[in-house]
Amino acid sequence: MNDGHLFCLDRGYVMQKLLEFLRNRETPAATILTTLKQAADQLPKTAKA
């Protein structure tokens, strides 16, 4: 998965952990979608492919 550096984490893994975090806190669906979109927008363009 990575070589120990947080910056090398797989995009899918990061998004999955964020989704898990939001679901565990019973975040409303609309907020989850907005938060995931904002997180994806912060990823480098090459990571979005």
C-alpha positions, -999 to 999 in steps of 0.1 A, spaced: 0 0 0 27 26 10 62 28 22 53 43 56 47 79 45 13 94 49 16 112 16 19 79 -2 -15 65 10 -37 52 -17 -65 77 -27 -92 50 -23 -79 41 12 -80 77 23 -115 83 10 -127 50 25 -114 60 60 -130 94 57 -163 78 47 -160 54 77 -153 83 100 -183 103 88 -207 73 90 -195 64 125 -206 99 136 -240 96 118 -232 125 95 -261 134 72 -258 120 37 -257 155 21 -228 165 43 -210 132 35 -213 139 -2 -201 175 2 -172 164 24 -161 137 1 -162 160 -29 -141 186 -11 -116 159 -1 -114 147 -37 -109 182 -50 -78 185 -28 -61 155 -42 -34 160 -69 -49 156 -104 -28 125 -110 -44 108 -80 -79 113 -93 -74 91 -124 
